[in-house]
Amino acid sequence: MTTTPPASPAGRSRPARDRRGRGLRGPLAWPPVPTMTTRRDRFDDLVLAAAERARPWLGSRNGDISFAVEEVPPDDPAAWEVRATSLGRLVGTRSERRIVIYRRPVEARAGSQSEVAALIRDVVAEQVALVLGVPPDEISL
């Protein structure tokens, strides 16, 4: 005795489409296509690239420093920070330090994608110089 699966209400086994054969389409571009990368993803990639260029400057002694991206700086800046909107910050203790780059202020100050990349390099170089105790113009990324 064979049994057949119950038929769907419309008598179809596939997802319903409208009467012209449209509906339930896939995305216009698939994730590997550059049009699907978001501004956040491109920003993260730029920070990762700058962090990789900064690794030789940090060396093995400061190799435990991690890099992070946050949307905006916190509302309560530290007492030693300027009141202007910061683009990046060194946070943490001696054993666990992290360089944070703030995405929204960086993108607001830059006009184009190349300016965003240059500003990220400058901010990362400034924070690495702060870690090493040297002037920022000595660090070139």
N, C-alpha and C positions, 0 to 999 in steps of 0.2 A: 504494500500500500504506500503510495507516494503522496506527499502533501505539498501543496504549493503555498508559497508565502502569501499572506493577505495583501491584496492590492491597496495602493494608496487611495485616498478619496477621489483623486482625479484620474485614477487608473494608471498613473505613471510611477516609475521607480526613481526617476531623476528629479532634482530640485525643480520647482516650478519656475517657468519663465512667463513673461507676459505674452499676449497673443501674437506679437510680431517677432517673437524669438529673441527678445532682448531681456536684459536683467541678469543679475547675479554674475556679473563679469569680474574678471580679475583686475588687479591694479594696472594702471597705464604703463608703468615702468617697474621692473623688478628690482629688488634691493641692491644687486651689484652695479646697477646702472647709476652713473654719477648724479642723475636728476633726483634720485631717491635719498641721497645723503642730506641730512639736515644741517643747518648752520651750527648746531651744537656738536654734531659729529665732526664737521670740518674744524671747528675750534679745538676740540679734543685732540684731533690729529696734529694740529699746529703746536699745541702745548707738548705733546709727546715728542715731536721732532725737536723742539727747543730743549726739552729735558735730556734727550739723547746727546745733543751737542754740548750740554753742560756737564755731562758725566765725567769727561776727562779733567775738567777743572776741579770738580769735587774730589776726585781721587778716591783711594780706598779708605782714608780716614773719615771722610764725610759721605761715604757711599750709602749710608743708611737713610739719607734724606729722600723722602718720597715727594711726588708732585701730585697736585689735585686741582680740580676745576670746580668752582662753585658759581652759582648764578650771580649773587650780589654779596657785598661785604656785610658783616653783622652790623646791627644798629648801634651797638655800644663799642666803639673803638677803644683800644688801649690808651692809657694816659699819655704815652710817649708818641702816639701816632698823630699826624696832622688831622685836622677836622675835614680836610678835603676828601673827596671820594678816592679811596685807594684802589689801585689796579691789581695789586698782589700783596702777599703778606707771608712772613715766616712765622709759623705757629708751632707750638709744642715745647717739650723739654729737651734737655741735652741728649737724652737717650732716644727720643722719638720725635724727630723734627719733620716738618712738612712745609713745602712751598705751595701756597694756594694762589691761583690766578682767578680773578673774578671776571666772568664772561661778559656780563651786561655792560659794566663800565668800559671795558676795553672796546667792545663793539660800538658803544656810543661815541667814543672819542675818535675812532677810525672811520674813514670814509669808504674805503674799498677793502677788498680781501687782502691785497698786498700790504696795505697799511695795518691791517689787523695782525698779519704775520710779523711785520717789523715791530709793532708795539709789544707783541708777546715776547719776541726775542729780547727787547729792551727790559721788560719787566723781569724776565727770568734772569738775565744778566745782572740786574740790580739786586735781586734777592740772593743770587749766588755770591756776589761781591760782599753782601752783608754777612753771609755765613763765613766767608774767608777773611773778612776784615780788610779788604782792599778797596780802592776806589772803583766805581762801576765802569769807568772807561778803560780799565785794564782787562776786563772780561770781554772777549769778542766771540759771539756765537754765530 
